[in-house]
Amino acid sequence: MKTGDFDFALPKELIAQTPATPRDASRLMVVHRAERRWEHRCFPELDAHLQPGDLLVLNDTKVMPARISIWRQTGGRIDALLVRRTTDRTWEALLDTPRKLQVGDRFKVEERSWTRIVSRTADGKWILEFDVEPDLARLGRAPLPPYIKREADAGDLGRYQTVYAAKDGAIAAPTAGLHFTPEHLGRLRGRGIAIASVTLHVGIGTFKPVKVENISDHVMEPEWYDVPAATTSALEGAKRVVAVGTTACRTLEAYARTRESSGWTSLFITPGFEFRRVGALLTNFHVPRSTLMMLVSAFAGMETIKQCYADAVRERYRFFSYGDAMLLV
């Protein structure tokens, strides 16, 4: 299969720039895979499509305020996304600047703290060594994706985070969960819907662009996951497993194959994939030509997804991280 098979035309004005208010004010497209039909609902109507005995699996990763500003000695600002801490005071980073960078370059972080480039990885990330560990809680901003064409503000630190986020480590939100409120989750529990959590720290692997022509040539970067013992027990007794988000889906399917409850996964799900654990999937509307488009196409069928996305464009759904939701049953 070609990467172009997962392309579609999307008007720029449908890319959500701000979150829905309140959280559950989003729309919901419910896709019935077997009948290849879908219906237009609002997010609170999710309840009608879940049943007692279902297990809703959430990704409880927490987004770090991982985007900071650093300055050249000449005063030029650089936007740095701290991807992963490798050792104390050392981070893998993506640096956004039109000017050339090289190993040894030093940058100011604050008045009395600096960082320098110590190396570059084979895949193009920079290794930064800080003389003082950066205080992300104070210096960092929400790492909004590049298709949101505005600076992150203080509100994004809370809104670009699920209400059940618990474990620091992500550089992007598991966005399917952004629609839930604590009250909604409580209502589901009251109806006999079980809720469990996994952790997958969303990193470069989830949103790395597919730049090859043949999708089989794309390599997913590994991301760390954990399936706690309480969740493994809940999985055994579930009538149907409903994954909230592609990251929860990949975690569950990785666990189903390896039976390893934690580790690193680079599982790449494309059409033809055999789903062993996930029976329904709640997700957002994804970027064209992305690994996420390939995953939902594998779950619901390429032609069904193409038709659903075309209808979502006609119906003026909001797309991507702060956009509307889709339930595949």
NORFENFEN-V535737 format. One record per helix or strand. SS is the DSSP state (H for helix, E for strand). FROM is the first residue (numbers start at 0). LEN is the number of residues. Records with the same first field share a line. If there is no record, write none. Layout:
BEGIN
SS->FROM-LEN ; FROM-LEN
END
This chain:
BEGIN
E->1-1 ; 14-1 ; 26-6 ; 36-6 ; 53-6 ; 60-3 ; 66-6 ; 76-11 ; 89-7 ; 105-5 ; 112-8 ; 125-5 ; 140-1 ; 166-4 ; 193-7 ; 213-1 ; 222-4 ; 239-5 ; 261-4 ; 279-5 ; 318-1 ; 324-4
H->2-4 ; 11-3 ; 22-3 ; 42-7 ; 135-4 ; 153-6 ; 174-5 ; 181-9 ; 203-4 ; 214-3 ; 228-9 ; 245-13 ; 290-10 ; 301-13
END
